[in-house]
Amino acid sequence: MNKKLTAALSGGAVLILALTGCSSSDGGDKGNDKLDAWAKQVCDAVKPQAQKIRAANAAIQKETSDNSPPAQVQKTDAQAFQDMSDAYRAIGAAVRNAGAPDVENGKKKQQDAVEELTQLSSSYASLQKQVDALNTKDQAKFAEGLKDVATELDKLSKSGNDALKNLEEGEVGAAMAKQASCRNTSSAATASPAVSG
């Protein structure tokens, strides 16, 4: 059961990759100062939030692999989900505050991504409430409740981050790939354990 939660969690780390310029520039870049400035603003704001998400993932993975007592698992997981919720909300705010990127359909891409990030934030907030409500006095009920949380988390990690991918494709992705803060974020995020099979 704990393995299921850990596996579902590491899928969550993948979401952040969508907004960290993990694609690389293929040269042929004519340069767009406005777009580069936009990418820098977003990447600089995303970096600390990506670190917060990774730290939350790591905390949950450590707690589930240590076979800690239910109350401790509950406390750690609830805090981690709260941190993830805050981080996605902050990333959404960063994308909103940066304005539309200077590309075709930039405004729509930006709005869709902000909406998606806000939805992710709400989903993690609701997971936090779900964990807080678990019965830690009864080990079997707690394990059953955590299984439900893992199922929700699994759905969340597989749910669409199409708007994020859409936002960072093409010129936007190339501009983000040039930013040191995005490059660092994506390489560190990739280092998080991947879900195998």
N, C-alpha and C positions, 0 to 999 in steps of 0.2 A: 504493500500500500504506500509506504514512504517512497519507494522507488518510483511509483506512478506520479506522485506529487513532484519529485525532483525532476523527472523527465519532462513533465508538463511545464515546469518552471523554466528549464533551460530553453524551451521553445519560445518563451516570452522574451528572452534576451535578443532573439532574432529580429523582433519587431523594430528595435531601435536601430538596427542596421539600415533600415530603409531610409532613415533621415540623417545618415552620417557620411554621405558622400563616398560610399564604399566602391563606387565605380571609379575607374581611373580615366584621366584625360587622354584621348587618342591623338594628341597633337592636332594640327590643322585648326588650332584655336585662334580665331581672329581677335579674341579679346573683347570683353564687354565690361567696361569699368563699373557700370551700374549693377550688372549681374554679379560681378565679383564682390562688390561691396555688400550686396544683399546676402550672398553666400557666406561671407565672413561674419556678418551680424548673426545669422542663423546658427552657423557652426559654433561660434564662440558661446552662444547661449545654450546650445544642445550639449556641449561637452560635459559640464558639471552634472547635468541631469542624467546623461548616459552613465556616468560614474555612479550616480545614486541608484539607478536601476540595477546595475551590475552588483553593487554592494548588497542590495535587497535580495537579489537572486542568490548570492553567495551565502547570506545569512540563513535563508530558508534551506538551502541545500545542506549546510553544515548541521542545522538543527534536525532535519529529517534523517540524516545519515548517522547522527550520534545516538539515536534512540532515546532522546531526552524525554522527561516526563511531560504528559499532555499540557499542563499549565504553561510550561516553558515554551513548548512548540506553539501553543496558541498565541502567547505574547509576541514571540519572534515573528510568526507569520503575519499577525495582524499589523504589526509595525512595518513589516516589509511591504505589504500590500498598500498601506497608507503612503509609504515613501514612493512606491511606483505610481500611485494615483497622482500624488503631488508633482512628480517628475513629468508625467505625460501632460498634465495641465500646464506646467511651465513651458514645455516644448511647444504646445499649442499656442500659448501666449506669445512665445518668441516668433513663431511663424506668422502669427497675426500682426504683431508689432512691426515686423520687417516689411510689411506691405507685400504687394504682388511682385513676384520676380519679373524681370524685364524680358519675358518670352511670350510666344503666342499662347493665348488662353491662360496667362499667368494668374489672373485674378481668380478664375474658376479653380485652377489647380491649388492655389493657396487656400481658398475657402473650403474645398473638399478635404484637404489635409488637416486644417484646423478642426473641422467637424469630426474627423476620424480620431484625432488625438484627444479631443474632448470626450468622445465616446469611450475610448480606452481608459481615460482617467476615471470616468464614472464606473466602468466595469470593475476596475481594481478597487475602487471605494466600496463597491457592493460586495466584493470578495472579502474585504476587510471586515465588514459587518457580519458576513456569514461565519467567518472564523471566530469573531468575538462571541457569537451566539452558541458556539459549540459547548457541549457538556464535558468538562474536563474531569469530572468525578468518576465517570463510567468509561473505562478504557475502550470497551467494545463500541459504545455509542460514539465516542470521540473519533475512533478509527473510521467508523462508517461516515461520520460527518466530514472528515478530512478527504475521504474518497470522493464525496460529492464536490468538494472544493477543487480537487485535482481534475475532476471531469470538466468543471466550469473553466478552469485554467487552461486545460487542453484545448477546449473550444476557442478560448480567447487567443491562444497562441497560433491557432490555425485560421482565425477569422481574418477577413480581408484587411490588408494594409495597402490596398490597391491605390488609394489616393496618395499615400506617402510615396509609393513607388512611382506613381504618375508625376508627382511633384518633382522628384529628383532624377527624372530621366533626361536624356539629351543634354542640352546646354547647361541646365541647372546642375545636373550631376557632374558635368565636367568642371563647372565653376566651384562646386563644393569639394571636388576631389583635389583642387589646388590649395584648399585651406588646410593649414597645419592642424587646426583644432578638429577638423573633420577626419583627417587621416589618422590622427592619434586615437580618436574615439572608435573608428571602425576597426583598427587593428586590435585594440583592447577588447572590443565587444566580440570579435571573432574568437578571441581566446577563451571565451566562456564555453563550458562543456556543451557539446552538441548532443541532441537526442539521437540515440542509435536504435534503429529498427523499431 
